[in-house]
Amino acid sequence: MAGYGEGLGVDPYAHLTVATILRTRDIPWDIYMTARLISDRELQLLRRYDKKEESYQSKLLREGGPLYTNAFLAVLKNVTKDETLQYVLALIDDLLEVDPSRAALFLPRPEGSEPPSIDPYPILLRLIQRPDWFIQDKAARLLTAVLAARAARRARAAEEEQTLATFIDWLCAQLRRPSHPLQGVPAAAHCLAVLLRDPGNPQLLYDAMLGCWQLSFYAPATDLLASSATVGGLVDAARLAQKEKLVRAALLALANLLAHGPASLEFAIVDKGLPRVLETRAAQGWDDPDIPELIASLRATLEAGVASLSSFDRYKRELLSGSLAWGPLHSSDDFWKENAAALVDQNSKLLRVLLKLLESSRDATTLAVACSDLTRFVNAYPHGRGLVAELGGKELVMRLMVHPDAAVQRQALACVQRILLSRDHASALSPES
């Protein structure tokens, strides 16, 4: 994934989305049974699940999840037609979007289990090698989710270890030559971030951190690595790793990100607690002479950067990092009175970033804080209500009023009231009143 323009070219299916595929395609499942690619039982399961309401699909998965995941895996294993593979991967992506914990349904089960287990690993490793980008992307994300969901155990099967090694090799190959010029880097960054959360596999952690280190040399990728998931994984590895090679790899990746990444990375790294990690690690003894030097260099870089930041600089860096967390800047009326106007500089650049978070973030805390920030902006900036409405902010916030997280719902309701009503009327209707 060294460059966005390298790789295999733009896939003809790159415009497709999960929703489009599921809405517009009808798969003739019976022909695959006739061709003996799936069993009669699998055919009945696919017919029972496909094209049904989400509530009914959820009921089926609760009652017999392994039956349905086996049917999906049977199609992925035996069918070669791109359109059918895309459709089944879209079905799986859709069910994981509703409940990510369903990834555990795809895990290999012990011998003698009923139904007999279908090993997902060789199937998904084969799919990530196919030329179609949609198939590659969804197979890689499913493989990442399954690996992340596997039961924590001291001993792992040799086949699972080989799967991890092969998948990391594929991700690192994407760093050098992305399969998709625009989406390859984000996909690999997402997968690496998830794999960084596995503390039980030192070699996996080491390889994932080396992948992040390679990514940090390429400017287009460093913006993505500013995400809290990737940075948080590296900081956690620096904090928790027992082996020196893991600590060294984490510190090298973080140092390179600070040197080559956007300004927002420094805030994200500080926000995830690296200064305290460095303070603790500096008091330890190390056999590797590079580690004390890395710690000292990182501490000096962070201290110089943080000391020079104004309150608005800190807010700007947090906003550009793509991850917001509750803190004094988000609740200070004085801060917003002084700085609300800065959000509309350069054609409302930072205000648009804030609205983009409301549209694309999946983190509940980020969404709740962003709604609160938008409310405070409207309160503090003259004509803020009209500007937010003009940029589509009202519609974005209204969608969040039905978000499953209660805090997001509450902040979205308060924000919508403030956008629609004058301050006096909104205050009269607020929950606090």
C-alpha positions in Angstrom: 0.0 0.0 0.0 3.0 2.3 -0.6 1.1 4.5 -3.0 -2.5 5.1 -3.7 -2.1 4.9 -7.5 -0.2 1.6 -7.6 -1.7 -1.8 -7.6 -4.1 -3.7 -9.8 -6.1 -0.6 -10.9 -9.7 0.3 -10.0 -11.9 -2.7 -9.6 -15.0 -2.6 -11.8 -17.1 -3.4 -8.6 -15.5 -0.6 -6.5 -18.7 1.5 -6.7 -20.8 -1.3 -5.1 -22.0 -1.2 -1.6 -23.4 -3.9 0.7 -26.8 -2.3 0.6 -26.8 -2.1 -3.2 -25.7 -5.7 -3.6 -28.3 -7.0 -1.2 -31.1 -4.9 -2.7 -30.5 -5.5 -6.4 -29.4 -9.1 -6.7 -31.3 -12.4 -6.6 -29.1 -15.5 -6.3 -30.5 -18.7 -7.8 -29.3 -20.9 -4.9 -30.9 -24.1 -6.3 -28.5 -24.2 -9.2 -25.6 -24.6 -6.8 -27.3 -27.6 -5.1 -28.0 -29.1 -8.6 -24.3 -28.7 -9.3 -23.5 -30.3 -5.9 -21.7 -27.2 -4.6 -24.0 -27.0 -1.6 -26.2 -29.6 0.1 -29.9 -29.7 0.2 -29.8 -28.6 3.9 -27.6 -25.6 3.1 -30.0 -24.7 0.3 -32.9 -24.6 2.7 -31.0 -22.6 5.2 -30.0 -20.0 2.5 -33.6 -19.7 1.3 -34.9 -19.3 4.8 -32.4 -16.5 5.6 -32.1 -14.6 2.3 -34.2 -11.5 1.6 -35.9 -11.6 5.1 -36.4 -8.8 7.5 -33.5 -8.1 9.9 -35.5 -9.0 12.9 -36.3 -12.4 11.5 -32.7 -13.0 10.4 -31.6 -12.1 13.9 -34.0 -14.7 15.3 -32.6 -17.4 13.0 -29.0 -16.6 14.1 -30.0 -16.7 17.7 -31.6 -20.1 17.3 -29.1 -21.7 14.9 -26.2 -19.4 14.2 -23.6 -22.1 13.3 -26.0 -23.7 10.8 -26.3 -20.4 8.8 -22.6 -19.5 9.1 -21.8 -23.0 7.8 -24.1 -22.5 4.8 -22.4 -19.1 4.1 -18.9 -20.7 4.3 -20.0 -23.6 2.1 -20.9 -21.1 -0.7 -17.6 -19.2 -0.2 -15.7 -22.5 -0.3 -17.2 -24.1 -3.4 -18.6 -21.3 -5.6 -16.3 -19.3 -7.9 -18.7 -16.8 -9.4 -17.8 -13.3 -8.3 -21.3 -12.0 -8.1 -22.4 -14.8 -5.7 -19.3 -14.5 -3.6 -19.9 -10.7 -3.3 -23.5 -11.4 -2.3 -22.6 -13.8 0.5 -19.9 -11.6 1.8 -22.4 -8.7 1.8 -24.8 -10.9 3.8 -22.1 -11.6 6.3 -21.0 -8.0 6.5 -24.6 -6.9 7.1 -25.1 -9.4 10.0 -21.8 -8.3 11.6 -22.8 -4.6 11.3 -25.9 -5.4 13.4 -23.9 -7.3 16.0 -20.1 -7.6 15.7 -20.0 -10.3 18.3 -21.5 -12.7 15.7 -18.0 -13.1 14.3 -17.6 -15.8 17.0 -20.2 -17.9 15.1 -17.6 -18.4 12.3 -14.9 -19.8 14.6 -13.8 -23.4 14.1 -15.6 -25.6 16.6 -14.2 -28.8 18.3 -14.4 -32.1 16.6 -17.8 -33.8 17.1 -19.7 -30.5 17.2 -23.1 -30.4 15.5 -23.2 -29.1 12.9 -19.7 -30.2 11.9 -17.4 -27.2 11.7 -16.2 -25.6 8.4 -12.8 -24.1 8.9 -13.1 -20.4 7.8 -9.4 -19.7 7.6 -8.3 -21.4 4.3 -11.5 -20.1 2.7 -10.9 -16.5 3.6 -7.2 -16.6 2.9 -8.0 -17.8 -0.6 -10.6 -15.1 -1.1 -8.2 -12.2 -0.2 -6.1 -13.3 -3.1 -8.9 -12.9 -5.7 -8.6 -9.9 -8.1 -12.0 -8.4 -7.2 -11.6 -5.7 -4.6 -15.0 -6.0 -3.0 -14.3 -9.7 -2.3 -10.8 -9.0 -1.0 -11.9 -6.2 1.3 -14.9 -8.0 2.8 -13.0 -11.3 3.2 -10.1 -9.5 4.9 -12.5 -7.7 7.3 -14.3 -10.9 8.1 -11.0 -12.7 8.7 -9.9 -9.9 11.0 -13.1 -10.1 13.0 -12.9 -13.9 13.3 -9.3 -13.7 14.5 -10.2 -11.0 17.0 -13.2 -13.0 18.3 -11.4 -16.4 18.7 -11.4 -17.7 22.3 -8.3 -16.6 24.3 -6.3 -19.8 25.0 -2.7 -20.4 25.8 -2.1 -22.9 23.1 -3.1 -22.2 19.5 -3.3 -24.7 16.7 -0.4 -24.6 14.2 -3.0 -24.0 11.5 -4.2 -20.9 13.2 -0.7 -19.6 13.7 0.0 -20.1 10.0 -3.3 -18.2 9.2 -2.1 -15.3 11.2 1.3 -15.3 9.6 -0.2 -15.5 6.1 -2.7 -12.7 6.8 -0.1 -10.4 8.2 2.1 -11.1 5.1 -0.9 -10.1 2.9 -1.5 -6.9 4.8 2.2 -6.0 4.5 2.1 -6.8 0.8 -0.8 -4.3 0.6 1.5 -1.7 2.1 3.8 -2.1 -0.9 1.3 -2.6 -3.6 -2.4 -1.9 -2.8 -5.0 -3.9 -4.6 -7.2 -0.8 -4.7 -5.8 2.7 -5.3 -8.1 4.4 -2.9 -9.5 1.8 -0.5 -6.5 -0.5 0.0 -4.7 1.6 2.6 -7.8 2.2 4.8 -8.7 -1.5 4.7 -5.3 -2.6 5.8 -5.0 0.1 8.4 -8.4 -1.1 9.9 -7.2 -4.7 10.0 -3.9 -3.9 11.6 -5.6 -1.8 14.2 -7.8 -4.7 15.2 -5.0 -7.2 15.2 -3.0 -4.9 17.5 -5.5 -5.5 20.2 -4.4 -9.2 20.6 -2.0 -9.3 23.6 -1.8 -13.1 23.6 0.2 -13.5 20.4 3.7 -11.8 20.6 4.6 -12.6 17.0 1.3 -11.3 15.7 1.8 -8.1 17.7 5.3 -7.7 16.4 4.3 -8.3 12.8 1.3 -5.9 13.1 3.5 -3.2 14.6 6.1 -3.6 11.8 3.2 -3.1 9.4 2.2 0.1 11.1 5.9 1.2 11.0 6.0 0.6 7.2 2.7 2.5 6.8 4.1 5.5 8.7 6.6 6.2 5.8 3.8 7.1 3.4 2.0 10.4 3.9 -1.4 9.2 2.6 -1.4 6.5 5.2 -0.4 8.5 8.2 -3.7 10.4 8.3 -5.5 7.0 8.7 -3.0 6.0 11.5 -4.1 9.0 13.4 -7.2 7.1 14.3 -7.5 6.2 18.0 -7.7 2.5 17.3 -4.3 2.2 15.7 -2.5 4.7 17.9 -4.2 3.2 21.0 -3.1 -0.3 20.0 0.5 0.9 19.6 0.5 2.7 23.0 -1.1 -0.3 24.7 1.7 -2.5 23.2 4.3 -0.1 24.5 2.6 -0.2 27.9 1.9 -3.9 28.3 4.4 -5.8 26.2 6.8 -8.0 28.2 9.3 -8.8 25.4 11.8 -6.0 24.6 11.5 -6.6 20.8 7.7 -5.7 21.2 8.4 -2.6 23.2 11.1 -1.5 20.7 8.8 -2.1 17.7 5.9 -0.1 19.3 8.2 2.8 20.2 9.8 2.8 16.7 6.3 2.9 15.0 5.2 5.8 17.3 8.4 7.7 16.8 8.1 7.4 13.1 4.5 8.5 13.1 5.4 11.6 15.1 8.2 12.4 12.6 6.2 11.9 9.4 2.5 12.1 10.4 0.1 15.0 10.6 -0.1 17.3 13.6 -3.2 15.5 14.8 -1.1 12.4 15.5 0.7 14.1 18.3 -2.5 14.9 20.1 -3.8 11.4 19.5 -0.7 9.8 21.0 -0.7 12.1 24.0 -4.4 11.5 24.5 -3.9 7.7 24.6 -1.4 8.1 27.5 2.0 7.7 25.9 3.7 10.3 28.2 2.9 8.2 31.3 3.9 5.0 29.6 7.3 6.6 28.7 7.7 7.8 32.3 7.1 4.3 33.6 9.3 2.6 31.0 12.2 5.1 31.6 12.5 3.8 35.1 13.1 0.2 33.9 16.4 -1.4 32.9 16.8 -2.6 29.3 19.2 -5.0 27.6 18.4 -3.3 24.2 20.4 0.0 24.2 18.0 1.4 21.6 15.0 1.4 23.9 16.3 4.1 26.4 17.3 6.3 23.5 13.8 5.9 21.9 12.1 6.7 25.2 14.2 9.9 25.7 13.7 11.0 22.2 9.9 10.5 22.3 9.6 12.3 25.7 11.5 15.3 24.4 9.4 15.5 21.2 6.1 15.2 23.1 7.1 17.7 25.9 8.1 20.3 23.3 5.0 19.8 21.2 2.5 19.9 24.1 4.1 22.9 25.8 3.6 24.9 22.6 0.0 24.2 22.1 -2.8 26.7 22.9 -6.2 25.4 24.0 -7.5 25.8 20.4 -4.5 24.0 19.0 -5.2 21.1 21.3 -8.9 21.1 20.3 -7.9 21.3 16.6 -5.6 18.3 16.9 -8.2 16.3 18.7 -10.8 17.1 16.0 -8.4 16.2 13.2 -7.5 12.9 14.9 -11.0 11.7 14.2 -11.6 10.7 17.8 -13.2 12.9 20.5 -13.3 12.3 24.2 -15.0 14.3 27.0 -12.7 16.9 28.6 -12.5 20.5 29.8 -12.4 22.0 26.3 -15.7 20.4 25.3 -17.6 21.8 28.3 -16.0 25.3 28.7 -18.3 28.2 27.7 -15.3 30.5 27.7 -13.4 28.3 25.2 -16.3 28.3 22.8 -17.0 32.0 23.1 -13.3 32.6 22.2 -12.9 30.0 19.5 -16.2 29.3 17.8 -15.4 31.7 15.0 -12.2 29.7 14.2 -14.3 26.8 13.0 -15.7 28.8 10.1 -12.3 30.0 8.8 -11.2 28.7 5.4 -14.7 28.1 4.2 -15.8 26.5 7.5 -13.0 23.8 7.2 -13.1 22.7 10.9 -16.8 22.9 11.1 -17.0 20.6 8.1 -14.6 18.2 9.8 -16.9 18.1 12.9 -19.9 17.4 10.7 -18.0 14.6 8.9 -17.4 12.9 12.3 -21.2 12.9 12.8 -21.6 11.3 9.5 -18.9 8.7 9.5 -17.7 7.9 13.0 -18.9 4.6 14.6 -17.5 5.5 18.1 -20.3 6.4 20.5 -18.2 8.7 22.6 -17.0 10.6 19.5 -20.5 11.0 18.3 -21.8 12.2 21.7 -19.0 14.7 22.1 -19.4 15.9 18.5 -23.1 16.6 19.1 -22.3 18.5 22.2 -19.6 20.5 20.4 -22.0 21.4 17.6 -24.5 22.6 20.2 -21.9 24.8 21.9 -20.8 26.1 18.5 -24.4 27.1 17.6 -24.8 28.8 21.0 -21.5 30.8 20.7 -21.4 31.7 17.0 -23.8 34.3 15.5 -25.9 32.7 12.8 -24.5 29.4 13.7 -27.9 27.7 13.4 -28.3 28.8 9.8 -24.7 27.8 8.9 -25.0 24.3 10.4 -28.4 23.8 8.7 -26.9 25.0 5.4 -24.1 22.4 5.6 -26.5 19.6 6.3 -25.8 19.3 10.0 -29.4 19.2 11.0 -30.0 16.0 9.1 -26.9 14.3 10.4 -27.8 15.0 14.0 -31.4 14.0 13.5 -30.2 10.5 12.4 -28.4 10.1 15.7 -31.5 10.6 17.7 -32.2 6.9 17.2 -28.6 5.8 17.8 -28.5 2.7 20.1 -26.3 4.5 22.6 -28.2 6.6 25.2 -25.6 9.3 25.5 -25.5 9.9 21.7 -29.4 10.1 21.7 -29.4 12.6 24.5 -26.7 14.9 23.0 -28.3 14.6 19.5 -31.7 15.6 20.9 -30.2 18.6 22.6 -28.4 19.6 19.5 -31.5 19.3 17.2 -33.5 21.4 19.6 -30.8 24.1 19.5 -30.6 24.0 15.7 -34.3 24.2 15.3 -35.2 26.6 18.1 -33.9 29.8 19.6 -31.7 29.5 22.7 -34.6 30.4 25.0 -37.0 27.9 23.5 -34.4 25.1 23.4 -33.5 25.7 27.0 -37.1 25.5 28.0 -37.4 22.1 26.3 -34.0 20.6 27.5 -34.0 17.5 29.8 -32.2 19.6 32.5 -35.2 21.9 32.5 
